[in-house]
Amino acid sequence: MPVVTIKPSGKTVEVANGATLLAAVMQAGEPIMHKCDGKAECGACHVSLVEGRKSVSRIAPAENAKLDSIVGVGSKSRLACQVIVGDEDVTVELLGFA
């Protein structure tokens, strides 16, 4: 099972292949905002995907559209509710909006 490492706390959690990053962060007990039930509508779960970008799901049009409307988005930005974890380990940085 892949391991998700959460920065800045350094917490790690093993997750099933196919879990979302949002579920992984919540499973680790880390605070993360989420208001739209994983529909990529609010942008509150905006995170930076530090490592493992090639092993997660690609950005879908709805996520891309929401990211385009958020201030401070970079090349590693993703919405945790939309990122599906693959077979490899992932490191994600919470951006402190919780």
DSSP file (Angstrom, degrees, kcal/mol; ACC not computed):
  #  RESIDUE AA STRUCTURE BP1 BP2  ACC     N-H-->O    O-->H-N    N-H-->O    O-->H-N    TCO  KAPPA ALPHA  PHI   PSI    X-CA   Y-CA   Z-CA
    1    1 A M              0   0    0      0, 0.0    15,-0.2     0, 0.0    86,-0.1   0.000 360.0 360.0 360.0 140.7    0.0    0.0    0.0
    2    2 A P        -     0   0    0      0, 0.0    13,-2.4     0, 0.0     2,-0.5  -0.338 360.0-134.9 -69.3 152.3    1.2    3.5   -0.8
    3    3 A V  E     -A   14   0A   0     11,-0.2    87,-2.3     9,-0.0     2,-0.6  -0.919   9.6-152.8-109.2 132.1    2.3    5.8    2.0
    4    4 A V  E     -Ab  13  90A   0      9,-3.1     9,-1.8    -2,-0.5     2,-0.5  -0.926   7.6-159.0-105.0 123.8    1.2    9.5    2.1
    5    5 A T  E     -Ab  12  91A   0     85,-2.9    87,-2.8    -2,-0.6     2,-0.6  -0.882   7.6-152.4-102.1 132.5    3.6   11.8    3.9
    6    6 A I  E  >> -Ab  11  92A   0      5,-3.2     4,-2.8    -2,-0.5     5,-0.6  -0.915  19.2-123.1-112.6 121.7    2.0   15.1    5.1
    7    7 A K  E  45S+ b   0  93A   0     85,-3.1    87,-2.6    -2,-0.6    -2,-0.0  -0.784  81.6  21.4-101.3 150.8    4.1   18.2    5.4
    8    8 A P  T  45S+     0   0    0      0, 0.0    -1,-0.2     0, 0.0    85,-0.1  -0.999 127.9  46.4 -86.9  -4.8    4.8   20.3    7.5
    9    9 A S  T  45S-     0   0    0      1,-0.1    -2,-0.2     2,-0.1     3,-0.1   0.812  91.8-137.1 -69.3 -29.5    3.9   17.8   10.3
   10   10 A G  T  <5 +     0   0    0     -4,-2.8    -3,-0.2     1,-0.3    -1,-0.1   0.491  47.5 153.8  83.9   3.0    5.7   14.9    8.8
   11   11 A K  E   < -A    6   0A   0     -5,-0.6    -5,-3.2    -6,-0.1     2,-0.3  -0.322  27.0-157.5 -62.7 147.5    2.9   12.5    9.6
   12   12 A T  E     -A    5   0A   0     -7,-0.2     2,-0.3    -3,-0.1    -7,-0.2  -0.940  11.6-177.5-126.4 152.6    2.6    9.4    7.4
   13   13 A V  E     -A    4   0A   0     -9,-1.8    -9,-3.1    -2,-0.3     2,-0.4  -0.985  23.8-130.9-148.9 136.7   -0.4    7.2    6.7
   14   14 A E  E     -A    3   0A   0     -2,-0.3     2,-0.3   -11,-0.2   -11,-0.2  -0.735  33.1-176.3 -85.2 135.5   -0.8    4.1    4.6
   15   15 A V        -     0   0    0    -13,-2.4     2,-0.2    -2,-0.4     3,-0.1  -0.921  28.8-101.9-131.4 157.1   -3.7    4.2    2.2
   16   16 A A    >   -     0   0    0     -2,-0.3     3,-2.1   -15,-0.2    69,-0.2  -0.502  48.2 -95.7 -73.2 145.2   -5.4    1.9   -0.2
   17   17 A N  T 3  S+     0   0    0      1,-0.3    69,-0.2    -2,-0.2    -1,-0.1  -0.444 115.9  35.0 -56.6 129.0   -4.6    2.4   -3.9
   18   18 A G  T 3  S+     0   0    0     67,-2.5    -1,-0.3     1,-0.4    68,-0.1   0.340  86.0 129.6 102.2  -5.1   -7.5    4.5   -5.1
   19   19 A A    <   -     0   0    0     -3,-2.1    66,-3.2    66,-0.2    -1,-0.4  -0.439  59.2-115.3 -75.3 155.8   -8.0    6.6   -2.0
   20   20 A T  B  >  -E   84   0B   0     64,-0.2     4,-1.9     1,-0.1    64,-0.2  -0.568  16.8-121.1 -86.2 156.9   -8.1   10.4   -2.3
   21   21 A L  H  > S+     0   0    0     62,-1.8     4,-2.7    59,-0.8     5,-0.2   0.867 115.0  58.7 -62.5 -35.5   -5.5   12.6   -0.8
   22   22 A L  H  > S+     0   0    0     58,-2.0     4,-2.3    61,-0.2    -1,-0.2   0.935 106.4  46.9 -58.9 -46.7   -8.3   14.3    1.2
   23   23 A A  H  > S+     0   0    0     57,-0.3     4,-2.5     1,-0.2    -1,-0.2   0.889 112.3  51.0 -62.3 -39.7   -9.2   10.9    2.8
   24   24 A A  H  X S+     0   0    0     -4,-1.9     4,-1.7     2,-0.2    -2,-0.2   0.922 110.5  47.6 -64.7 -45.0   -5.5   10.2    3.5
   25   25 A V  H  <>S+     0   0    0     -4,-2.7     5,-2.0     1,-0.2     4,-0.3   0.913 114.4  46.6 -64.1 -42.6   -5.0   13.6    5.2
   26   26 A M  H ><5S+     0   0    0     -4,-2.3     3,-1.4    -5,-0.2    -1,-0.2   0.890 108.7  55.4 -66.3 -39.0   -8.2   13.2    7.3
   27   27 A Q  H 3<5S+     0   0    0     -4,-2.5    -1,-0.2     1,-0.3    -2,-0.2   0.841 104.9  54.2 -61.1 -33.9   -7.1    9.6    8.2
   28   28 A A  T 3<5S-     0   0    0     -4,-1.7    -1,-0.3    -5,-0.1    -2,-0.2   0.543 117.9-115.7 -77.8  -7.2   -3.9   11.0    9.5
   29   29 A G  T < 5 +     0   0    0     -3,-1.4    -3,-0.2    -4,-0.3    -2,-0.1   0.666  65.5 145.6  81.9  16.7   -5.8   13.4   11.7
   30   30 A E      < -     0   0    0     -5,-2.0     2,-0.3     1,-0.1    -1,-0.3  -0.660  53.5-113.1 -87.1 142.1   -4.5   16.5   10.0
   31   31 A P        +     0   0    0      0, 0.0     2,-0.3     0, 0.0    67,-0.2  -0.590  44.8 163.2 -75.0 131.5   -6.9   19.5    9.7
   32   32 A I        -     0   0    0     -2,-0.3     2,-0.1    66,-0.1    13,-0.1  -0.962  35.3-121.7-149.5 131.0   -7.9   20.3    6.1
   33   33 A M        +     0   0    0     11,-0.4     2,-0.3    -2,-0.3    65,-0.1  -0.447  36.3 162.2 -70.8 142.4  -10.7   22.4    4.9
   34   34 A H        +     0   0    0     -2,-0.1    -2,-0.1    10,-0.1    64,-0.0  -0.808   7.6 159.9-161.9 122.1  -13.3   20.8    2.6
   35   35 A K        +     0   0    0     -2,-0.3    -1,-0.1     1,-0.1    -2,-0.0   0.550  65.5  58.1-121.4 -13.5  -16.7   22.3    2.0
   36   36 A C  S >  S-     0   0    0      0, 0.0     3,-0.5     0, 0.0     5,-0.1   0.203 101.0-110.1-114.5  16.6  -18.1   20.8   -1.3
   37   37 A D  T 3  S-     0   0    0      1,-0.2    -3,-0.0     2,-0.1    -2,-0.0   0.852  77.8 -55.0  58.7  36.6  -18.1   17.0   -0.6
   38   38 A G  T 3  S+     0   0    0      1,-0.1    -1,-0.2   -16,-0.0    41,-0.0   0.765 103.1 125.3  75.4  26.8  -15.3   16.3   -3.0
   39   39 A K  S <  S-     0   0    0     -3,-0.5    -2,-0.1    23,-0.0    -1,-0.1   0.338  76.3-118.6-100.6   6.6  -16.9   17.9   -6.1
   40   40 A A  S    S+     0   0    0      1,-0.1    26,-0.2    25,-0.0    27,-0.0   0.820  82.9 115.4  60.9  32.7  -14.0   20.4   -6.9
   41   41 A E  S    S+     0   0    0     -5,-0.1    -1,-0.1    25,-0.0    -4,-0.0   0.720  71.1  37.2-102.8 -26.1  -16.3   23.3   -6.4
   42   42 A C  S    S-     0   0    0      0, 0.0    -8,-0.0     0, 0.0    -1,-0.0   0.790  78.5-146.7-102.4 -30.0  -14.9   25.1   -3.3
   43   43 A G    >   +     0   0    0      1,-0.1     3,-1.2     2,-0.1   -10,-0.1   0.526  58.3 127.5  76.4   4.6  -11.1   24.9   -3.7
   44   44 A A  T 3   +     0   0    0      1,-0.3   -11,-0.4   -12,-0.1    53,-0.1   0.761  65.0  58.9 -66.9 -25.4  -10.7   24.8    0.1
   45   45 A C  T 3  S+     0   0    0    -13,-0.1    35,-2.3    49,-0.0    -1,-0.3   0.046  72.8 151.5 -95.0  27.1   -8.6   21.6    0.0
   46   46 A H  E <   +C   79   0A   0     -3,-1.2    49,-0.6    33,-0.2     2,-0.3  -0.417  18.1 165.4 -60.0 123.6   -5.9   23.2   -2.2
   47   47 A V  E     -CD  78  94A   0     31,-2.9    31,-2.2    -2,-0.2     2,-0.5  -0.818  38.6-113.3-133.2 171.0   -2.6   21.5   -1.5
   48   48 A S  E     -CD  77  93A   0     45,-2.2    45,-3.1    -2,-0.3     2,-1.0  -0.962  21.3-144.1-110.8 122.9    0.9   21.2   -3.0
   49   49 A L  E     + D   0  92A   0     27,-3.2    43,-0.2    -2,-0.5     4,-0.1  -0.757  24.4 175.5 -87.9 101.9    1.8   17.8   -4.3
   50   50 A V  E     +     0   0A   0     41,-1.6     2,-0.3    -2,-1.0    42,-0.2   0.918  61.0   8.9 -79.5 -47.2    5.5   17.7   -3.5
   51   51 A E  E    S+ D   0  91A   0     40,-1.7    40,-2.1     1,-0.1    -1,-0.2  -0.969 112.1  39.0-136.9 151.1    6.4   14.1   -4.5
   52   52 A G    >   +     0   0    0     -2,-0.3     3,-1.3    38,-0.2     4,-0.4   0.657  59.5 143.7  90.2  17.7    4.7   11.3   -6.4
   53   53 A R  G >   +     0   0    0      1,-0.3     3,-0.7     2,-0.2    -2,-0.1   0.801  68.8  56.7 -61.9 -29.3    2.9   13.4   -9.0
   54   54 A K  G 3  S+     0   0    0      1,-0.2    -1,-0.3     4,-0.0     4,-0.1   0.691 104.1  53.0 -76.6 -16.5    3.4   10.8  -11.7
   55   55 A S  G <  S+     0   0    0     -3,-1.3    31,-0.3    34,-0.2    -1,-0.2   0.424  97.3  78.1-100.1   2.4    1.6    8.1   -9.7
   56   56 A V  S <  S-     0   0    0     -3,-0.7    29,-0.2    -4,-0.4    27,-0.1  -0.592  92.7 -76.6-105.5 170.6   -1.6   10.0   -9.0
   57   57 A S        -     0   0    0     27,-1.7    -1,-0.2    -2,-0.2     2,-0.1  -0.215  51.4-106.4 -62.6 153.4   -4.6   10.8  -11.1
   58   58 A R        -     0   0    0      1,-0.1     2,-0.4    25,-0.1    26,-0.1  -0.339  43.0 -87.3 -75.7 161.6   -4.4   13.4  -13.8
   59   59 A I        -     0   0    0     -2,-0.1    -1,-0.1     4,-0.1    24,-0.0  -0.592  43.9-146.9 -73.4 124.2   -6.1   16.8  -13.4
   60   60 A A     >  -     0   0    0     -2,-0.4     4,-2.6     1,-0.1     5,-0.2  -0.484  27.5-103.4 -85.6 161.3   -9.7   16.6  -14.6
   61   61 A P  H  > S+     0   0    0      0, 0.0     4,-2.4     0, 0.0     5,-0.2   0.862 119.9  52.7 -55.2 -39.9  -11.4   19.7  -16.3
   62   62 A A  H  > S+     0   0    0      2,-0.2     4,-1.9     1,-0.2     5,-0.1   0.914 112.1  45.1 -64.9 -41.8  -13.4   20.5  -13.1
   63   63 A E  H  > S+     0   0    0     -3,-0.2     4,-2.8     2,-0.2     5,-0.2   0.922 112.7  51.2 -66.6 -43.5  -10.4   20.6  -10.9
   64   64 A N  H  X S+     0   0    0     -4,-2.6     4,-2.0     1,-0.2    -2,-0.2   0.902 109.4  50.7 -60.0 -42.3   -8.4   22.6  -13.5
   65   65 A A  H  X S+     0   0    0     -4,-2.4     4,-0.6    -5,-0.2    -1,-0.2   0.905 112.1  46.6 -63.6 -41.9  -11.1   25.2  -13.7
   66   66 A K  H >< S+     0   0    0     -4,-1.9     3,-1.3     1,-0.2     4,-0.3   0.922 110.5  52.3 -67.8 -42.9  -11.3   25.6   -9.9
   67   67 A L  H >< S+     0   0    0     -4,-2.8     3,-1.5     1,-0.3    -1,-0.2   0.873 102.7  60.2 -59.8 -36.3   -7.5   25.8   -9.6
   68   68 A D  H 3< S+     0   0    0     -4,-2.0    -1,-0.3     1,-0.3    -2,-0.2   0.728 104.6  50.3 -62.4 -21.2   -7.5   28.6  -12.3
   69   69 A S  T << S+     0   0    0     -3,-1.3     2,-0.4    -4,-0.6    -1,-0.3   0.412  92.8  92.7 -98.3   1.4   -9.7   30.6  -10.0
   70   70 A I  S X  S-     0   0    0     -3,-1.5     3,-0.9    -4,-0.3     2,-0.2  -0.815  73.1-128.4-102.5 134.2   -7.6   30.3   -6.8
   71   71 A V  T 3  S+     0   0    0     -2,-0.4    -2,-0.1     1,-0.2    -3,-0.0  -0.575  91.3  28.5 -75.2 138.6   -4.9   32.8   -5.9
   72   72 A G  T 3  S+     0   0    0      1,-0.3     2,-0.2    -2,-0.2    -1,-0.2   0.605  79.0 154.6  89.5  13.3   -1.5   31.3   -5.1
   73   73 A V    <   -     0   0    0     -3,-0.9    -1,-0.3    -6,-0.2     2,-0.2  -0.542  17.1-179.3 -76.1 137.8   -1.7   28.3   -7.4
   74   74 A G    >   -     0   0    0     -2,-0.2     3,-1.5     4,-0.0    -1,-0.0  -0.633  46.7 -82.7-125.2-174.3    1.5   26.8   -8.6
   75   75 A S  T 3  S+     0   0    0      1,-0.3    -2,-0.0    -2,-0.2   -27,-0.0   0.699 128.4  47.7 -66.8 -19.2    2.7   24.0  -10.9
   76   76 A K  T 3  S+     0   0    0      2,-0.0   -27,-3.2   -28,-0.0    -1,-0.3   0.354  85.3 123.9-101.3   4.6    2.3   21.5   -8.0
   77   77 A S  E <   +C   48   0A   0     -3,-1.5     2,-0.3   -29,-0.2   -29,-0.2  -0.414  29.4 157.5 -70.9 138.4   -1.1   22.7   -6.9
   78   78 A R  E     -C   47   0A   0    -31,-2.2   -31,-2.9    -2,-0.1     2,-0.6  -0.957  45.0-110.7-148.0 164.1   -3.9   20.2   -6.7
   79   79 A L  E >>  -C   46   0A   0     -2,-0.3     3,-2.0   -33,-0.2     4,-0.9  -0.915  25.3-144.1 -97.4 121.0   -7.3   19.8   -4.9
   80   80 A A  T 34 S+     0   0    0    -35,-2.3   -58,-2.0    -2,-0.6   -59,-0.8   0.800  97.6  60.4 -58.0 -30.5   -6.9   17.0   -2.3
   81   81 A C  T 34 S+     0   0    0      1,-0.2    -1,-0.3   -60,-0.2   -58,-0.1   0.701 108.9  43.4 -71.0 -17.8  -10.5   15.8   -2.9
   82   82 A Q  T <4 S+     0   0    0     -3,-2.0     2,-0.6   -62,-0.1    -1,-0.2   0.581  88.6  98.2-103.5 -12.7   -9.7   15.1   -6.6
   83   83 A V     <  -     0   0    0     -4,-0.9   -62,-1.8    -3,-0.4     2,-0.6  -0.687  56.7-159.7 -85.4 117.9   -6.3   13.4   -6.3
   84   84 A I  B     -E   20   0B   0     -2,-0.6   -27,-1.7   -64,-0.2   -64,-0.2  -0.862  18.9-128.4 -96.9 124.6   -6.5    9.6   -6.5
   85   85 A V        -     0   0    0    -66,-3.2   -67,-2.5    -2,-0.6   -66,-0.2  -0.518  26.4-166.2 -75.2 135.7   -3.5    7.9   -5.0
   86   86 A G        -     0   0    0    -31,-0.3   -67,-0.2     2,-0.3   -68,-0.2   0.214  45.7 -62.0 -96.4-140.8   -1.8    5.3   -7.2
   87   87 A D  S    S+     0   0    0    -32,-0.2     2,-0.2   -70,-0.1   -31,-0.1   0.647 107.1  73.9 -86.6 -17.3    0.8    2.6   -6.4
   88   88 A E  S    S-     0   0    0    -33,-0.2    -2,-0.3   -36,-0.1   -33,-0.0  -0.604  88.8 -92.2-103.7 159.9    3.6    4.9   -5.3
   89   89 A D        -     0   0    0     -2,-0.2     2,-0.4   -87,-0.1   -85,-0.2  -0.283  40.5-156.5 -65.2 152.0    4.3    6.9   -2.2
   90   90 A V  E     -b    4   0A   0    -87,-2.3   -85,-2.9    -4,-0.1     2,-0.5  -0.976  11.0-155.9-133.4 142.8    3.1   10.6   -2.2
   91   91 A T  E     -bD   5  51A   0    -40,-2.1   -40,-1.7    -2,-0.4   -41,-1.6  -0.991  17.4-176.5-119.7 128.8    4.2   13.7   -0.3
   92   92 A V  E     -bD   6  49A   0    -87,-2.8   -85,-3.1    -2,-0.5     2,-0.6  -0.953  16.3-145.9-126.1 141.9    1.7   16.5    0.1
   93   93 A E  E     -bD   7  48A   0    -45,-3.1   -45,-2.2    -2,-0.4     2,-0.3  -0.937  14.2-139.0-110.5 122.9    2.1   19.9    1.7
   94   94 A L  E     - D   0  47A   0    -87,-2.6   -47,-0.1    -2,-0.6   -62,-0.0  -0.604  10.1-145.4 -76.2 139.0   -0.8   21.4    3.5
   95   95 A L        -     0   0    0    -49,-0.6    -1,-0.1    -2,-0.3   -48,-0.1   0.340  35.4-111.3 -96.4   6.8   -1.0   25.1    2.7
   96   96 A G  S    S+     0   0    0    -65,-0.2   -64,-0.1     1,-0.1   -49,-0.1   0.737  79.4 122.3  80.2  24.0   -2.3   26.3    6.0
   97   97 A F              0   0    0    -51,-0.2   -65,-0.1     1,-0.2    -1,-0.1   0.517 360.0 360.0 -94.2  -4.7   -5.8   27.4    5.1
   98   98 A A              0   0    0    -67,-0.2    -1,-0.2   -65,-0.1   -66,-0.1   0.482 360.0 360.0 -71.9 360.0   -7.6   25.1    7.6
